[in-house]
Amino acid sequence: MSSMNAKDVKEAFMQTALLLLDDNDAMNMGDGDRLFRNAKFEVLLHSQTSHTKYRLWLWRMIAYETALLSDRQSYEYKWNTVVNINGGTGNNIPCDNMLEIYVHKVKDKIRAQGANLTYQSARMAVLSMPTLDAIKENLTSKIQSRIKSRKKPKTKASDITTMTDQLLDSPFFCTHKNILGLQKVKHPFHKLDGGKVQGWLTKQRSRAFLEMQ
């Protein structure tokens, strides 16, 4: 495929956008199967977008689940990539986002100590957080009141919806004629060089083998 017209660009955008939306929904629902299935497509996508950090991270995630861990560890890894801190269906967030939330809480506790801050006081503040959260939830349930919910990190789902609405309203999305500047544009997956991808995967397998010795 040497060039793309407006129709091709529309299809390419929708394919990649729906992949992102499905990934976000899988995170919200805690669907480990979908997350790891989508990761295989995302490895290919990042292989031609120069996002080497994400490509390497995704490959290692897949490698741990399929080959490096035991059956029990693999199962636990797949189904513990997200966490639910507020309860309810569809309220899961990635574990790294949960970590960011707790990092901010720790920083707030440390700043509150002011000049009295020491290593021991900071350590005590961090270790006491789970206990304080458990006490707060217990008291809340006993008095049957609701506390202000923690804000979840914003997802990109709203961004995709906004982008789709803008494209649908634009003349660009309604025409199938070639537009200046699209002659050199290619579908992200059509840019893939199978030989280079295979070579990179082989190199990563060799590296993993050596590091595990």
Buried (B, 14 or more C-beta within 10 A) or exposed (E): EEEBBBEBBBEBBBBBBEBBBBBBBBBBBBBBEBBBBBBEBBBBBBBBEEBEEEBBBBBEBBBBBEEBBEEEEBEEBBEEBBBBBEEEEEBBBBEEBBEEBBEEBBEEBBEEEEEEBEEEEBEEBBEEEEEEEEEEEEEEEEEEEEEEEEEBEEBEBEEBEEEBEEBEEEEEBEEEEBBEEBEEBBBBBEBBEEEEBEEBBEEBEEEBEEEEE
